[in-house]
Each structure stands twice: as C-alpha cells, then as structure tokens.
Amino acid sequence: MIKRNEGFANLTAGYLFPEVARRRKQYAADHPEAKIISLGIGNTTEPLPQYIAKALSDYALGLATKEGYSGYGDEQGMTSLRAKIAEVFYPGLVSADEVFISDGAKCDIARIQTLFGSGVKIAVQDPAYPVYVDGSVIVGAAGKNNGSGYEGVTYMPCTPENNFFPDLSVVEKDSLIYFCSPNNPTGAVSSKAELQKLVDFANANGCIIIFDAAYREFIRDPELPKSIFEIPGAKTCAIEINSYSKPAGFTGVRLGWSIVPKELKFADGSSIHADWNRVMTTLFNGASNVVQAGGLACLDEEGLKAMKSVIDYYLKNAALIKETFEGENFKKEGAEVFFTGNSPYIWVKFAGKKSWDVFDALLDKCHIVTTPGSGFGPAGESFVRISAFGHYEDVVEACDRLKKFSF
C-alpha cells in the first residue's frame, strides 16, 4: 500500500475557515429562527462593477465566433495583461516579463512552496493567514504541532506591544519569510522604514520574502507602501503575491499574479525567475482567458475608478464596525480595538478570554459570525477578526445588535 503523505497527518484539526463554517451551520440548524450575519470570512459581497462585468461578458460571447475564439493561452498570462499590471501597479519598478498571471493569491502561495521544497526553513508573522503554515506542513517544510506551533516554523509575534511589526532577530539565516501587508488578520500596514528593515535583514541573512500584498488597494495613506518593490534592495530578496479578489470582487472569478524579479537567485546562483517560470508552465495551464479580459478592464481608467468605489464601500463598513466595538458596552468587557483605516479587517482583543469562546458568545448572543484570532497563530489568542465585507444594511443591523452585547 502507498503511504500517506505525512504532512497531512501533521496538520492539526481542520482548516480555520471550514471550521468557522461548520460551527455556523450547526448553530443555524439548532436555532432556525436566528438571522445570522457574517462578519467572518473575507469573502466579497458586492456585485462586480458593470464595466468589468461587461468585459468578461463580451469576451465570453466572442468565443462563439471564429474571430473571437481563443484556445490555450500563455501559461504566464496574456502579454497585454502582464504589461498593464507592470505599468499600473509597478511603474518603473518591475518589467512585464517579471509578472506571472495566476488563478489567485492562495494558489500562488501553494505553488511557491513547490518552488522551495521541503528543505527550506520557514518564518511567519504570528498571527498570519493559515495557508502559509498549513501549506508548509503539507510539503514537509514544517513538522508536527507541538502545542505552541509547528516544528520547523519560526513564529514572529506581531502584537500591539511591537506595533504589529516583528522582531526579525528570531529568524534563522536562509529562511523563507512570509510577510503580509496590509496584514491578514491584524489589518496592520508596515511603513517604508519597517519594510526597509525587513529587506535589509533578508539580504544580509540569505532570506527570501514572500510578500503577500492582496489588500494593497485598501491603503489610503499615501505615506504607506503598497508594494515591497518600493523598497530599495527588494528585487534581490523578495517575491510579491497579489490578487484581484478583494479590489475587483473576483473571489469566485479567480485571478491573481506574482512578481518574481530576475535578480533573485538561489544559493548556487541559479535563477528563481527561471524556476518559477518552469513551475507555472509545468504545474499550471494559465488563468482563464475570459477572466484575464476582465482583469485588463479593471486596469482601465474606468475600471480603476470602479474598483476604488467598491473598496470605499467596504472601508465605510469597517469604520462603522470599529466605532461599534469602541462603544461603552465593549469597553466594559475590556475590548481593545485595532484598526488602521487601510484594511478591511478590525482586530479586537478580549484580554483573558479564549478566541473561540468570544466567537461562540458573539454567535449565540448577537447571531454574528466572526473569525477567532487563535486560528491565525498562537499570538492571535484572545483576539477576533471582524471583516468589513458585507452588505452595508447587514453591517448596520449587525452593529445595532453588537451595541447590546455583553458576556
């Protein structure tokens, strides 16, 4: 018999978001009268902007004609889309052939792990998006959970005490550093000075940064960097992962990209860019041509304006949620609220309480779904993540309920 991949055996419990969904489903079954509102998983809710949806539709209808039909495209993505992403998001920073189009950031993060294999050392922000660690466990780069985290993973606590920027001295040389800004789940955005520290550390210690910038379009402060490649020295130590999911509402449409600089090298001097090209052409067959046409429309002047409008909508939700959790009833419960105005997430601490207990209390008393912070890593204990993705009227109703909450 073929042996099971030990990585799956080393994973603890279920993946965070299916567990949230399971608890929500069970609660709904037990309380059919309850109107449950989700402020949990970061799934977009608002319709696609008409301009972008029309581009998708037009391309799809064109496939029914001889002139408009397209078969396989380049696995790396449409040349025009690669060029447009470089031009719009990275002017003067990266070239079009350093852009690789994909079916989303999460998928890219999983494929990245095949690029580096099981022998690489891993460092992650704590708390962090679960796929960084869970994917590393599956490929064998991390081992069993010893109760305080997975073996082989260096956790970099990001807490209020260090302004959510970690002490990099705990990271071993030659490590793969997963870093997300704006951060999921804390919502914290690193400054240029902080990211310069990260880049300088990586270059000095043979590390490579996997920089997850999926929430970059939520940054409203012009002083905050949206890309790691705004930082001098980043092209010799960083890969950036990004996505259309949140800014364009493509969570179910699926489109993302990665930036792999040509200057980036392995220890033996071989090209990481060349190997990533091999990964994308061997393990991937290219993003949907229809979806890439929508991605191009997103980057037109009208598309960019439409995306900004949708993000403004979610940030309006976020501001209302922040105000609610700063209310007197939550102050009495010891709640501490963290929100930068540059992210769709509000990070709330309930000192002395377990994250899942807070999750259960909010679900039971307010019929509100949140996400327990402990699911993002050890440093997330006592926190819950509140998502601003939702219909405004639902967020208003949720906040009305939350204003009456007490344990």
Sequence and secondary structure as in RCSB ss.txt:
>XXXX:A:sequence
MIKRNEGFANLTAGYLFPEVARRRKQYAADHPEAKIISLGIGNTTEPLPQYIAKALSDYALGLATKEGYSGYGDE
QGMTSLRAKIAEVFYPGLVSADEVFISDGAKCDIARIQTLFGSGVKIAVQDPAYPVYVDGSVIVGAAGKNNGSGY
EGVTYMPCTPENNFFPDLSVVEKDSLIYFCSPNNPTGAVSSKAELQKLVDFANANGCIIIFDAAYREFIRDPELP
KSIFEIPGAKTCAIEINSYSKPAGFTGVRLGWSIVPKELKFADGSSIHADWNRVMTTLFNGASNVVQAGGLACLD
EEGLKAMKSVIDYYLKNAALIKETFEGENFKKEGAEVFFTGNSPYIWVKFAGKKSWDVFDALLDKCHIVTTPGSG
FGPAGESFVRISAFGHYEDVVEACDRLKKFSF
>XXXX:A:secstr
     HHHHHS SS HHHHHHHHHHHHHHH TT   EE  S    S   HHHHHHHHHHHHHTTSTTT      T
T  HHHHHHHHHHHSTTT  GGGEEEES HHHHHHHHHHHH TTSEEEEEES  THHHHHHHHHTSS  B SSSB
TTEEEEE  GGGTT   GGGS TTEEEEEESS TTT     HHHHHHHHHHHHHTT EEEEE TTGGG   TTS 
SSGGGSTTGGGTEEEEEESHHHH  TTT  EEEE  TT B TTS BHHHHHHHHHHHS     HHHHHHHHHHTS
HHHHHHHHHHHHHHHHHHHHHHHHHTSHHHHHTTEEEE  SSSSEEEEEETTS HHHHHHHHHHHH EE EEGGG
G GGGTTEEEEE  S HHHHHHHHHHHTT   
